[in-house]
Amino acid sequence: MHFDVVIVGAGHGGAQVAVMLRTQKFEGSIAIVGDEPEFPYERPPLSKEYFAGEKEFERIQIRPAKYWDDRNVTMLLGKRVVSVDSAGHSVTTSDGEVIGYGKLVWAAGGAPRMLPIPGGDLPGVQGVRTRADADVMKAASETARQIVVIGGGYIGLEAAAVLRKAGKKVVLLEALDRVLARVAGEPLSRFYEQEHRDHGVDLRLGVAVSAIEGGDHVTGVRLADGEVIPADLVIVGIGIVPAVEPLIAAGADGGNGVRVDRLCKTSLPDIYAIGDCAAHVNDFAEGAEIRLESVQNANDQANVVAKGICGDEAPYHAIPWFWSNQYDLKLQTAGLSTGYDQAVLRGDPATRSFSVVYLKAGRVIAIDCVNRAKDYVQGRMIVTAGLAASEAQLADIETPLKELLPA
């Protein structure tokens, strides 16, 4: 087989490349190679609405199956690419199939980072990345009496919220001294810690896990201090390992992700990389090289690649944004708060509607908004502008953020 464009990965980024290519009137042949049997679907609902049973799988598909057929996009599903021949312009799948390409777009994402400890691979120890993962968790959680969630990032907190709403006993373990420590300031961390405790989560901070106990199935989680927490199900949410091994083995520059330029091109000819696995220089991280694990980033980079293949090359430059739904709280984030030197609280967390504005050297670099949609919309504007503002101006909740922008 040979295609003008081969896309490895059937997630948000891979699907968006194909969608945008056809939108741009690209007439060449396109194939999407995905290691799951399903057509492309949304990932965020896996730990939220899908896990909770609030959305059927069909409702989280990115496009109906007929869409891909109508646009002549060949779907090669249930196939994993294991090697790349950049000189020969081909990839090989785990079943030995060789697929030739004119352009290759690597959008393979990553796999859940699991615990490298005794018992870390026991049945009942589950990551959250695919529909299959979510289905296993849903089935196991129905009969589980006590569930331990390891990791106080978005995935762990979202899973804990869904489980508590379902009436399950939940213990959440975080190795650092606060939840969301890598992505948010202390005011937001402490707010979410209290919310989860108020909803009945046994949330423990600064704890290390030394082993998972059990035989044919997990029975408990052993902490470094010797305590064993009984568990019928353990959910691990401690990040992902980017799926880049075949590209790195083929000679692509990278390590923790594959390195790309501002057009999302790798160091190998005619090969692009996007999404969770792409290490790129980001203007909103002060030019640092980062990986962004978000739907927004995958889609934006996909658009850059598709337009570039069609001859309209424009560098990637998009403000990062994220969201998280927990209980009746909607958290929306714009920008990257890494490296901030001042956090301004806008509103009262006790009202469960507030924002945290992050500054560095007097300029706004990010904003977290809890149940404050207007702050989020206007916050994106002030982050994009790199607004210089005082603490008093930003803290005044009666003043719309957009009014702080220069005329």
C-alpha positions in Angstrom: 0.0 0.0 0.0 1.1 3.6 -0.6 -0.6 6.8 0.3 0.3 10.4 -0.3 -0.2 11.1 3.4 0.0 8.5 6.2 -1.1 9.6 9.6 0.0 7.5 12.5 -2.4 7.9 15.4 -6.2 8.1 15.4 -6.7 10.5 18.2 -7.6 14.2 18.1 -4.5 15.3 16.2 -4.5 12.6 13.6 -8.2 13.0 12.9 -7.8 16.7 12.6 -5.0 16.5 10.1 -7.2 14.4 7.8 -10.2 16.7 8.3 -8.2 19.8 7.6 -6.5 18.3 4.5 -9.9 17.6 3.0 -11.1 21.1 4.0 -8.1 22.5 2.2 -9.2 20.6 -0.9 -6.2 18.2 -0.7 -7.0 15.6 -3.4 -4.3 13.0 -2.6 -4.7 9.7 -0.8 -4.9 9.7 3.0 -4.6 6.9 5.5 -5.0 6.9 9.2 -3.2 4.1 11.1 -4.6 3.6 14.6 -3.6 1.0 17.2 -7.2 0.8 18.5 -10.1 -0.8 16.7 -12.3 2.3 17.1 -12.7 5.2 14.8 -11.3 8.5 16.2 -12.9 9.6 19.4 -12.5 12.3 22.0 -10.2 11.5 24.9 -11.1 14.0 27.7 -14.6 12.4 28.3 -12.9 9.1 29.2 -12.3 10.2 32.7 -15.4 12.3 32.9 -18.8 11.8 31.1 -18.0 8.4 29.5 -16.6 7.0 32.7 -19.6 8.3 34.5 -22.0 6.7 32.0 -23.4 10.2 31.0 -22.3 9.8 27.4 -22.5 6.8 25.1 -19.4 6.1 23.0 -21.1 7.2 19.8 -21.5 10.7 21.3 -17.8 11.1 21.8 -16.7 10.0 18.3 -14.9 12.9 16.5 -16.8 12.1 13.3 -19.3 9.4 12.4 -17.8 6.4 10.5 -19.5 7.5 7.3 -17.6 10.8 7.3 -14.3 9.1 6.7 -15.7 7.0 3.9 -17.4 9.9 2.2 -14.0 11.8 2.2 -12.0 8.9 1.0 -9.9 8.6 4.1 -8.6 5.0 4.5 -8.8 3.8 8.1 -6.3 1.2 9.0 -7.4 0.4 12.5 -6.1 -2.1 15.1 -2.6 -1.7 13.7 0.5 -0.5 15.5 3.4 1.0 13.7 6.6 -0.6 15.0 9.3 0.9 12.6 9.9 3.8 10.2 12.1 3.7 7.2 12.7 7.4 6.5 14.9 6.7 3.5 12.4 4.4 1.9 9.4 6.5 2.9 7.5 3.6 4.6 6.3 2.3 7.9 5.9 -1.3 9.1 3.1 -2.4 11.4 3.2 -5.1 14.1 1.6 -7.6 11.7 4.4 -7.1 9.1 2.4 -4.8 6.8 4.5 -2.2 4.9 2.8 1.1 4.1 4.5 3.6 1.9 4.0 7.4 2.3 4.7 10.7 0.6 4.3 12.6 3.8 4.2 11.0 7.3 2.4 12.7 10.2 3.3 11.2 13.6 0.3 11.7 16.0 0.7 8.6 18.1 0.3 10.3 21.5 1.5 8.2 24.3 0.8 5.5 26.8 -0.1 5.9 30.5 2.9 6.2 32.7 2.6 3.3 35.1 4.3 2.7 38.5 7.7 1.0 38.2 7.2 -0.8 41.6 6.4 -4.3 42.7 2.9 -5.2 41.8 2.6 -2.2 39.4 1.3 -4.5 36.6 -1.2 -6.5 38.7 -4.7 -7.0 37.3 -6.9 -4.2 38.7 -4.1 -1.6 38.4 -5.4 0.7 35.6 -4.2 3.7 33.6 -6.6 6.0 31.7 -5.9 6.6 28.1 -8.2 4.5 25.8 -11.8 3.5 25.6 -10.7 0.0 26.6 -9.0 1.5 29.7 -12.2 3.3 30.6 -14.4 0.2 30.0 -12.2 -1.8 32.3 -12.4 0.9 35.0 -16.2 1.2 34.6 -16.7 -2.5 35.0 -14.3 -2.9 37.9 -15.7 0.2 39.7 -19.2 -1.2 39.7 -18.2 -4.0 42.1 -15.2 -2.4 43.9 -15.7 -1.4 47.5 -12.7 0.8 47.8 -10.7 2.5 45.0 -7.3 4.1 45.3 -6.4 6.8 42.8 -2.7 7.6 42.5 -1.9 11.0 41.2 -3.4 14.4 42.0 -3.3 15.9 38.5 -6.4 16.4 36.3 -6.9 12.8 35.4 -6.7 11.6 39.0 -9.0 14.4 40.3 -11.5 13.8 37.6 -11.7 10.1 38.2 -12.0 10.7 42.0 -14.9 13.1 41.4 -16.8 10.6 39.1 -16.3 7.8 41.6 -17.5 9.8 44.5 -20.6 10.9 42.6 -21.2 7.1 42.1 -21.0 6.6 45.9 -17.6 4.8 45.9 -15.1 5.0 48.7 -12.1 6.8 47.3 -8.5 7.3 48.6 -6.4 9.7 46.5 -2.7 9.7 46.9 -0.4 12.5 45.8 3.4 12.4 46.2 3.8 16.2 46.3 2.6 18.6 49.0 -0.4 19.7 47.0 -2.6 18.6 44.0 -2.1 20.2 40.6 1.3 21.3 41.8 2.9 21.2 38.3 0.2 23.2 36.6 -1.4 25.6 39.1 -0.7 27.9 42.0 -1.4 27.2 45.6 -4.8 28.9 45.9 -6.2 26.7 43.2 -4.6 23.6 44.7 -5.9 24.2 48.1 -9.4 24.9 46.8 -9.6 21.6 45.0 -8.2 19.7 47.9 -10.9 21.1 50.1 -13.6 20.4 47.5 -12.6 16.7 47.2 -12.4 16.3 51.0 -15.8 17.9 51.3 -17.2 15.4 48.8 -15.8 12.5 50.9 -12.4 11.8 49.2 -9.7 10.6 51.6 -7.0 12.8 50.1 -3.5 12.3 51.3 -0.6 14.5 50.3 3.2 13.9 50.4 2.9 10.2 50.4 5.0 7.7 48.5 3.8 4.3 47.2 6.3 1.5 47.6 4.3 -1.5 46.2 0.9 -2.8 45.0 -0.2 -5.9 46.8 -2.2 -8.8 45.6 -2.0 -12.1 43.8 -4.4 -12.7 40.9 -5.8 -9.2 41.5 -4.8 -6.1 43.4 -5.8 -6.1 47.1 -4.0 -3.1 48.5 -1.5 -0.2 48.1 1.5 -0.2 50.4 2.9 3.2 51.3 6.5 3.9 52.1 5.7 4.1 55.8 4.4 0.6 55.8 0.7 1.3 55.8 -1.4 -0.8 53.4 -4.5 0.8 52.1 -7.1 -1.9 51.0 -8.1 -1.5 47.3 -10.2 -3.4 44.8 -9.2 -1.1 42.0 -6.2 1.2 41.6 -6.3 4.0 39.0 -2.9 5.5 38.1 -2.9 9.0 36.7 0.7 10.2 36.7 1.2 11.3 33.1 2.1 9.6 29.9 5.2 8.2 28.1 5.3 9.7 24.6 5.0 7.1 21.9 8.0 8.0 19.8 10.3 4.9 19.9 10.0 4.1 16.1 10.8 7.6 15.1 13.8 7.9 17.5 15.0 4.5 16.3 14.8 5.9 12.7 17.1 8.8 13.6 14.7 11.5 14.5 16.0 14.1 17.0 14.3 13.9 20.4 14.1 12.1 23.7 11.1 13.0 25.9 9.1 13.4 22.7 10.3 13.9 19.2 11.7 17.4 18.5 9.8 19.5 15.9 10.3 23.0 14.4 7.7 25.7 14.2 6.1 24.0 11.2 5.9 20.7 13.2 8.6 19.1 11.0 10.9 16.5 12.6 14.6 16.2 11.7 13.7 13.5 9.2 12.6 14.4 5.7 8.8 14.5 5.0 7.9 13.5 8.6 5.9 15.7 10.9 4.9 15.2 14.5 2.1 16.7 16.5 0.3 16.6 19.8 1.3 14.9 23.0 4.5 13.4 21.6 5.8 16.6 19.9 8.5 18.6 21.7 8.3 22.1 20.4 9.4 25.6 21.2 6.4 27.4 22.6 6.1 31.2 22.6 3.9 31.1 25.7 6.6 29.2 27.6 9.1 32.0 27.0 10.6 30.1 24.1 11.2 26.9 26.1 10.9 23.5 24.5 7.9 21.7 25.9 5.4 19.0 25.2 1.7 20.0 25.6 -0.7 17.3 26.5 -4.0 18.9 25.4 -6.6 18.6 22.7 -6.1 22.2 21.8 -2.4 21.7 21.1 -3.1 18.6 19.0 -5.7 20.3 16.9 -3.7 23.5 16.4 -0.6 21.6 15.4 -2.7 19.4 13.1 -3.9 22.5 11.3 -0.4 23.8 10.9 0.7 20.5 9.3 -2.3 20.1 7.0 -2.0 23.6 5.7 1.7 23.2 5.2 1.2 20.0 3.2 -1.1 22.0 1.0 1.5 24.7 0.5 0.3 27.3 3.1 3.2 27.2 5.6 2.6 29.3 8.8 4.5 28.8 12.1 2.6 27.3 15.1 1.6 30.1 17.5 -1.5 29.4 19.6 -2.2 30.2 23.2 -2.5 27.0 25.2 -5.8 26.3 26.9 -7.2 23.5 29.0 -10.3 22.6 31.0 -11.4 20.2 33.7 -14.8 19.2 35.0 -15.0 18.0 38.6 -18.4 17.8 40.5 -20.2 21.0 39.5 -17.0 22.9 39.0 -15.7 23.9 35.5 -12.0 24.9 35.5 -10.8 26.7 32.4 -7.2 27.7 32.0 -5.5 29.9 29.4 -1.7 30.3 29.1 1.1 28.5 31.0 1.7 29.5 34.6 5.1 27.7 34.8 7.7 30.2 36.2 5.2 32.7 37.5 6.4 35.0 40.3 3.1 36.4 41.4 -0.4 34.9 41.7 -3.4 37.2 42.1 -6.7 35.9 43.5 -9.7 37.4 41.8 -12.8 36.7 43.8 -13.5 34.5 46.8 -13.0 30.7 46.6 -15.6 30.3 49.3 -18.2 31.3 46.6 -16.9 28.6 44.3 -16.5 31.1 41.5 -13.1 32.8 41.3 -10.0 33.2 39.2 -6.3 33.1 39.8 -4.1 35.4 37.5 -0.4 34.5 37.1 2.2 37.1 36.4 5.9 37.1 35.6 7.9 40.3 35.8 4.7 42.2 36.0 3.0 40.7 32.9 0.1 38.3 32.8 1.2 34.9 31.6 -1.8 32.7 32.5 -5.2 32.5 34.2 -7.2 29.8 36.0 -11.0 30.3 36.1 -13.4 28.3 38.3 -17.0 28.8 37.2 -16.1 32.1 35.7 -16.5 31.8 32.0 -16.3 35.6 31.3 -13.0 35.8 33.1 -11.7 32.9 31.0 -12.8 34.5 27.7 -11.3 37.9 28.6 -8.4 36.2 30.3 -7.3 34.7 27.0 -7.1 38.2 25.6 -4.9 39.6 28.4 -2.6 36.6 28.3 -2.2 36.9 24.5 -1.5 40.6 24.9 1.0 40.0 27.8 -0.8 42.6 29.7 1.1 44.5 32.4 -1.2 45.2 35.3 -1.1 45.8 39.1 -2.4 43.3 41.7 -5.1 45.8 42.7 -6.4 46.0 39.1 -6.5 42.3 38.6 -8.0 41.5 42.0 -11.0 43.9 41.4 -13.7 41.5 40.5 -16.1 44.3 39.6 -13.8 45.4 36.7 -14.0 43.2 33.6 -10.5 42.0 32.6 -10.9 43.4 29.0 -11.2 46.9 30.4 -7.5 46.6 31.5 -6.4 46.3 27.9 -5.0 49.5 26.3 -7.4 51.1 23.9 
